[in-house]
Every structure is written in C-alpha cells, then in structure tokens.
Amino acid sequence: MTNCVGLQERGDLLRRAVAGDRESLDRLLESYSGYLHVLSRGQLDKRIQQRVDPSDIVQETLLEAHRDIASFRGAELHEFTGWLRQVLVHNIANAVGTHMLAAKRSVRREQILGSLSASIDQSHQRLSALTAGHRSPASEADHQETLSELASALEQLPANYRTVIVFRHLEGLDFAEIASRMARSSGAVRMLWLRAIEQLRLAMEKQSC
C-alpha cells in the first residue's frame, strides 16, 4: 500500500513531530520508507545483501530516527531528508564493517563513512534527475516531496523493473554493465529499462495525492 502524504501534510507532520507528537513522527517516517529502501539497495552489493537485508537497515534507520528526533536541529523537509540520509549512511557503514571488513582492519570507519556518504548523495542526485520529467520547477520542499513519491512508486514495481532502474539511475551503470549483471543481452536490457520507466511513470500518476 502506498503511503501517500502530500507536501503540506508532510510539513505539518514534521512540525508536530519536532514538537514531540509521536503519532505524527510515526506517519512522517513511514512516508520516507520507500525513499530509504531505494537508496539502501544502491549501496549494498550482492556480497552484503547475502548477509544483510536492506529492509533491516531501513527499519533500523527509522527506529533510530524515531528515538533520536530530538537531535534533529532543522525545520525544513529537505533538512529532515538529509538528516535521515546520514542516519542511513551510518547504519550501512556498520553493516559493511561488521560483515565485510573483519579481515581488513586497516580500513578505517572514517573512510567507509566518507565513501558511503558521497555515494548516497550521488544516488540522491541521480534519483533527483529521474524526477525531472515528473515535476515542474518548484521549491526545494516540492522537490523532496517528488523524490519521496518516486521512491515509493519504485518500490511497487516488479523486481526486474526496479533492478534495472536502480542499476541505471542510482548506480550509473551503462547498458553493457547492466546486461552483464542481469545475464541478459544489451538489447533486452534496453527494452526492459524502457518498460520499467513507463511503469514507473504510471505508478507515479496513480499515487499522486
């Protein structure tokens, strides 16, 4: 089920959440679940996903954000979105450090955090570019709302559609690389991508608040 929360309502939820309303905070965080799922999938390679479910990392991120909302010092939706991304970065770094780097003690946590933070921001920008056809120029708050709606719509797509969009738009892979990862021909991947983009557009239209 799509958690469709409009821009004005989300802004109201943020204000009430910061003021201590836990029910508003619950609704606000739930509306960001799809966005965090999309970003986390783009950062966890197959080796880590064999050991860690991205959904678990997202759930942990939402729980920590709920617990630590008092540490959020902003007032705008785009600031809250950025804060959530940083919580996500720390949790992904913990998963990488725990499951992949036990034998690589020379790799420092600061290096992991720096690399992940830059990669998450890049994925966010690529996701932003993907929303360009679904919005007119607007405020930063409007833009963040569209990002969240697009991520939620992306979560509704069949797995192969979601995968090709994540590879193409969040990881920035070319069609030859995607074809290799998905064990398909480049031509088949291009057709899959075109169908996926069309389905994403339809999903965006259906969930418009």
Secondary structure as the mmCIF struct_conf table of DSSP 4:
data_model
#
loop_
_struct_conf.conf_type_id
_struct_conf.id
_struct_conf.beg_label_comp_id
_struct_conf.beg_label_asym_id
_struct_conf.beg_label_seq_id
_struct_conf.end_label_comp_id
_struct_conf.end_label_asym_id
_struct_conf.end_label_seq_id
HELX_RH_AL_P HELX_RH_AL_P1 LEU A 7 VAL A 18
TURN_TY1_P TURN_TY1_P1 ALA A 19 GLY A 20
HELX_RH_AL_P HELX_RH_AL_P2 ARG A 22 SER A 31
TURN_TY1_P TURN_TY1_P2 TYR A 32 TYR A 32
HELX_RH_AL_P HELX_RH_AL_P3 SER A 33 ARG A 41
TURN_TY1_P TURN_TY1_P3 GLY A 42 GLN A 43
HELX_RH_AL_P HELX_RH_AL_P4 LYS A 46 GLN A 49
TURN_TY1_P TURN_TY1_P4 GLN A 50 ARG A 51
HELX_RH_AL_P HELX_RH_AL_P5 PRO A 54 ARG A 67
TURN_TY1_P TURN_TY1_P5 ASP A 68 ASP A 68
HELX_RH_3T_P HELX_RH_3T_P1 ILE A 69 SER A 71
BEND BEND1 GLU A 76 GLU A 76
HELX_RH_AL_P HELX_RH_AL_P6 LEU A 77 HIS A 99
TURN_TY1_P TURN_TY1_P6 MET A 100 MET A 100
TURN_TY1_P TURN_TY1_P7 ALA A 102 ALA A 103
TURN_TY1_P TURN_TY1_P8 ARG A 105 SER A 106
BEND BEND2 VAL A 107 VAL A 107
HELX_RH_AL_P HELX_RH_AL_P7 ARG A 109 LEU A 130
TURN_TY1_P TURN_TY1_P9 THR A 131 THR A 131
HELX_RH_3T_P HELX_RH_3T_P2 ALA A 132 HIS A 134
BEND BEND3 PRO A 137 PRO A 137
HELX_RH_AL_P HELX_RH_AL_P8 GLU A 140 GLN A 156
BEND BEND4 LEU A 157 LEU A 157
HELX_RH_AL_P HELX_RH_AL_P9 ALA A 159 ILE A 165
HELX_RH_PI_P HELX_RH_PI_P1 VAL A 166 LEU A 170
BEND BEND5 GLU A 171 GLU A 171
HELX_RH_AL_P HELX_RH_AL_P10 PHE A 175 MET A 182
TURN_TY1_P TURN_TY1_P10 ALA A 183 ALA A 183
BEND BEND6 ARG A 184 ARG A 184
HELX_RH_AL_P HELX_RH_AL_P11 SER A 186 LYS A 206
TURN_TY1_P TURN_TY1_P11 GLN A 207 GLN A 207
#
